[in-house]
Amino acid sequence: MVAIRLRRAGSKKRPFFRVVVTDSRTARDSSFVEILGHYNPRTKPAVVKVDKERVDFWLKKGAVPSDTVRTLIKRHLTPAPAAAPATTAPGASPAEAN
């Protein structure tokens, strides 16, 4: 089975991760099929750069994202919902707003 998961890079105590497509049976930092992007959790805010088109391609092929990658995709690659229109003050009726 093909998986989309994080591959650790960086030095000791300074983690940096690559988002890769790999066979699910391989070790975490061993061979991979393709690098889709990277994730740096040490910056504020965390930097996530992933090629959305390639992620969609691999998901359509049947690749299964890890829990962490699924969360990253959900938080950083999906468009933010549109802001709700301004409402009236709490307790005021809509007729009083006009």
Rosetta blueprint (number, residue, H / E / L):
1 M L
2 V E
3 A E
4 I E
5 R E
6 L E
7 R E
8 R E
9 A E
10 G L
11 S L
12 K L
13 K L
14 R L
15 P L
16 F E
17 F E
18 R E
19 V E
20 V E
21 V E
22 T E
23 D E
24 S L
25 R L
26 T L
27 A L
28 R L
29 D L
30 S L
31 S L
32 F L
33 V L
34 E E
35 I E
36 L E
37 G E
38 H E
39 Y E
40 N E
41 P L
42 R L
43 T L
44 K L
45 P L
46 A L
47 V E
48 V E
49 K E
50 V E
51 D L
52 K H
53 E H
54 R H
55 V H
56 D H
57 F H
58 W H
59 L H
60 K H
61 K H
62 G L
63 A L
64 V E
65 P E
66 S L
67 D H
68 T H
69 V H
70 R H
71 T H
72 L H
73 I H
74 K H
75 R H
76 H H
77 L L
78 T L
79 P L
80 A L
81 P L
82 A L
83 A L
84 A L
85 P L
86 A L
87 T L
88 T L
89 A L
90 P L
91 G L
92 A L
93 S L
94 P H
95 A H
96 E H
97 A H
98 N L
